[in-house]
Amino acid sequence: MRTLSVATLATVMSVVMFSGCSWIPDRTLVYQEAETSPRMEVPEGMFFSGFQDGFPIPDVDQRVTPSSERFRPPTPPQLAILGREDDAEAAASVDPGRLSAIMGRDGNGYPIIMLNTQFVWAWEYVGQALGRTDLTIEDRNRESGIYYIRVPSSYGLSERQAQLKLSHTVNGIQVAVLDRRGTALVAQTPGQAILERLNNEL
């Protein structure tokens, strides 16, 4: 019985593999046939903030025609964590008059306020707005983004104490009302009343 040497066998396999590539259809340009899907419709009471096409596909002709300019994809936005020592610089770089406060609802239907600004400004805005309401600030924790408030009985909250939680999201700073322990959102009706009162002063 004849046997092939290892080197000969490797050579034969290489030839078969390279020649076999021609059997596979070339589908590298099939993506050009894809249709553009419409943007998602936002449910009533919700919104997109700062939506943009960050990574558009270059024109087809530019991809298939040789060009001296090489396509460079846009770099994603850089995220920064502000510390206390950065507050002055952050405040100086943002126009405080550009605050946008929008009442909305989260994915579960609970009321929220979206603030289109940086945290350093959102924290100040909310604190000042609370001072113009009948909601009393009992304590605050800036590191956690929490205002501990006392709520008058007229808002229909079962407990007289609650938390206003400021959270970073992709759409800006979200303000929500948590229970006294901060373990869950308060019921939608009193939560809506509290945030509407706050929003009127923002």
C-alpha positions as CSV (number, residue, x, y, z in Angstrom):
1,M,0.0,0.0,0.0
2,R,1.3,3.4,-0.9
3,T,1.3,6.2,1.6
4,L,1.6,9.9,1.2
5,S,4.2,11.8,3.1
6,V,2.9,14.5,5.5
7,A,4.3,17.3,3.3
8,T,2.6,15.8,0.2
9,L,-0.7,15.4,2.0
10,A,-0.6,19.0,3.3
11,T,0.0,20.3,-0.3
12,V,-2.9,18.3,-1.7
13,M,-5.3,19.6,1.1
14,S,-4.2,23.2,0.4
15,V,-4.9,22.9,-3.3
16,V,-8.4,21.5,-2.5
17,M,-9.2,24.2,0.0
18,F,-8.1,27.1,-2.2
19,S,-9.9,25.7,-5.3
20,G,-13.0,25.0,-3.2
21,C,-13.4,28.7,-2.5
22,S,-14.6,29.2,-6.0
23,W,-17.6,26.9,-5.3
24,I,-18.9,29.4,-2.7
25,P,-21.0,32.2,-4.2
26,D,-19.6,35.7,-3.7
27,R,-22.1,37.5,-1.5
28,T,-19.9,40.4,-0.3
29,L,-22.1,43.0,-2.0
30,V,-25.5,41.6,-1.1
31,Y,-25.9,44.2,1.7
32,Q,-26.4,46.8,-1.0
33,E,-29.8,45.2,-1.8
34,A,-31.0,45.8,1.8
35,E,-33.8,48.2,2.3
36,T,-33.7,50.9,4.9
37,S,-36.1,50.3,7.7
38,P,-38.2,53.2,9.1
39,R,-37.2,54.5,12.5
40,M,-39.0,53.1,15.5
41,E,-42.2,54.9,16.4
42,V,-42.0,56.3,19.9
43,P,-45.1,55.4,22.0
44,E,-47.2,58.3,23.2
45,G,-45.7,60.0,26.3
46,M,-42.2,58.9,25.5
47,F,-39.5,60.5,23.4
48,F,-36.0,60.2,21.9
49,S,-33.5,62.9,23.0
50,G,-30.3,63.6,21.0
51,F,-31.0,60.8,18.4
52,Q,-28.7,61.0,15.5
53,D,-27.1,58.7,12.9
54,G,-23.7,58.3,14.4
55,F,-22.4,55.7,12.0
56,P,-23.9,56.3,8.5
57,I,-22.8,54.0,5.7
58,P,-20.9,56.0,3.0
59,D,-22.3,56.3,-0.4
60,V,-22.2,53.2,-2.6
61,D,-20.3,54.9,-5.4
62,Q,-17.6,56.0,-2.9
63,R,-17.2,52.4,-1.7
64,V,-16.7,50.8,-5.2
65,T,-14.8,53.7,-6.8
66,P,-11.1,54.0,-5.9
67,S,-10.5,57.2,-4.1
68,S,-7.4,58.9,-2.7
69,E,-9.4,59.6,0.5
70,R,-9.9,56.7,2.7
71,F,-13.2,56.4,4.5
72,R,-12.8,57.0,8.2
73,P,-15.7,56.0,10.5
74,P,-16.7,58.6,13.1
75,T,-15.4,58.1,16.6
76,P,-18.1,57.3,19.2
77,P,-18.8,60.0,21.8
78,Q,-16.5,60.0,24.8
79,L,-18.0,59.5,28.2
80,A,-16.6,61.4,31.2
81,I,-17.3,61.0,34.9
82,L,-17.4,64.3,36.7
83,G,-15.9,64.5,40.2
84,R,-16.2,67.4,42.6
85,E,-12.9,68.9,41.4
86,D,-14.3,69.0,37.8
87,D,-17.5,70.8,38.7
88,A,-16.2,74.3,38.0
89,E,-14.9,73.4,34.6
90,A,-18.1,71.5,33.7
91,A,-20.3,74.4,34.8
92,A,-18.2,76.8,32.8
93,S,-18.5,74.7,29.7
94,V,-22.3,74.3,29.7
95,D,-24.8,77.0,29.0
96,P,-27.3,76.9,32.0
97,G,-30.0,78.6,29.9
98,R,-30.3,75.6,27.6
99,L,-32.1,73.3,30.1
100,S,-34.8,71.2,28.6
101,A,-37.1,69.5,31.1
102,I,-39.6,67.1,29.7
103,M,-42.2,65.0,31.5
104,G,-42.4,61.5,30.2
105,R,-42.8,57.8,31.3
106,D,-40.3,55.0,31.6
107,G,-40.8,51.6,29.9
108,N,-43.1,50.5,32.7
109,G,-45.3,53.5,32.5
110,Y,-44.0,55.3,35.6
111,P,-43.6,59.1,35.4
112,I,-40.2,60.6,35.0
113,I,-38.6,63.9,34.1
114,M,-35.8,64.0,31.5
115,L,-33.3,66.9,31.9
116,N,-31.1,67.5,28.8
117,T,-28.1,68.8,30.7
118,Q,-25.1,67.6,32.6
119,F,-25.5,66.2,36.2
120,V,-23.8,69.1,37.8
121,W,-26.4,71.5,36.4
122,A,-29.3,69.0,36.9
123,W,-28.5,68.7,40.6
124,E,-28.6,72.5,41.1
125,Y,-31.7,73.0,39.0
126,V,-33.7,70.3,40.9
127,G,-32.5,71.6,44.3
128,Q,-33.5,75.2,43.5
129,A,-36.8,74.1,42.0
130,L,-37.7,72.0,45.1
131,G,-37.1,75.2,47.2
132,R,-39.9,76.9,45.3
133,T,-42.4,74.0,46.0
134,D,-44.2,72.7,49.1
135,L,-41.8,69.6,49.0
136,T,-39.3,69.9,51.8
137,I,-35.7,68.8,51.4
138,E,-34.8,66.9,54.6
139,D,-31.4,65.6,53.4
140,R,-29.4,65.1,50.2
141,N,-26.7,62.8,48.9
142,R,-25.0,64.2,45.8
143,E,-22.8,61.2,45.3
144,S,-25.9,59.0,44.9
145,G,-28.0,61.7,43.2
146,I,-30.7,61.6,45.8
147,Y,-32.8,64.3,47.5
148,Y,-34.7,63.1,50.6
149,I,-38.0,64.9,50.7
150,R,-41.0,65.3,52.9
151,V,-44.3,65.2,50.9
152,P,-47.5,66.9,52.0
153,S,-50.5,64.6,52.4
154,S,-52.3,66.4,49.5
155,Y,-50.2,64.4,47.0
156,G,-51.8,61.1,48.1
157,L,-48.6,59.3,49.0
158,S,-49.0,56.6,51.6
159,E,-45.8,57.6,53.3
160,R,-44.9,61.2,54.0
161,Q,-41.2,60.7,52.9
162,A,-39.8,59.9,49.5
163,Q,-36.6,60.2,47.5
164,L,-36.0,62.1,44.3
165,K,-33.4,60.1,42.3
166,L,-31.3,61.7,39.6
167,S,-29.8,59.1,37.2
168,H,-27.5,59.2,34.2
169,T,-29.1,57.8,31.0
170,V,-28.2,57.9,27.3
171,N,-30.9,60.6,26.9
172,G,-29.7,62.8,29.7
173,I,-30.5,63.0,33.5
174,Q,-33.6,61.1,34.6
175,V,-35.5,62.2,37.7
176,A,-37.8,59.7,39.3
177,V,-39.6,59.4,42.7
178,L,-38.7,56.5,44.9
179,D,-40.2,55.3,48.2
180,R,-38.7,56.3,51.5
181,R,-36.3,53.4,51.5
182,G,-35.3,53.9,47.9
183,T,-36.2,50.3,46.9
184,A,-39.0,51.0,44.5
185,L,-40.8,53.7,42.5
186,V,-43.8,55.2,44.3
187,A,-47.3,54.6,42.8
188,Q,-47.9,56.3,39.5
189,T,-50.5,58.8,40.6
190,P,-48.6,60.4,43.5
191,G,-45.4,60.1,41.6
192,Q,-47.0,62.0,38.7
193,A,-48.3,64.8,41.0
194,I,-44.9,65.2,42.7
195,L,-43.0,65.4,39.4
196,E,-45.5,67.8,37.8
197,R,-45.1,70.1,40.8
198,L,-41.3,70.0,40.4
199,N,-41.5,70.4,36.6
200,N,-43.6,73.6,37.0
201,E,-40.6,75.2,38.8
202,L,-37.8,73.9,36.5
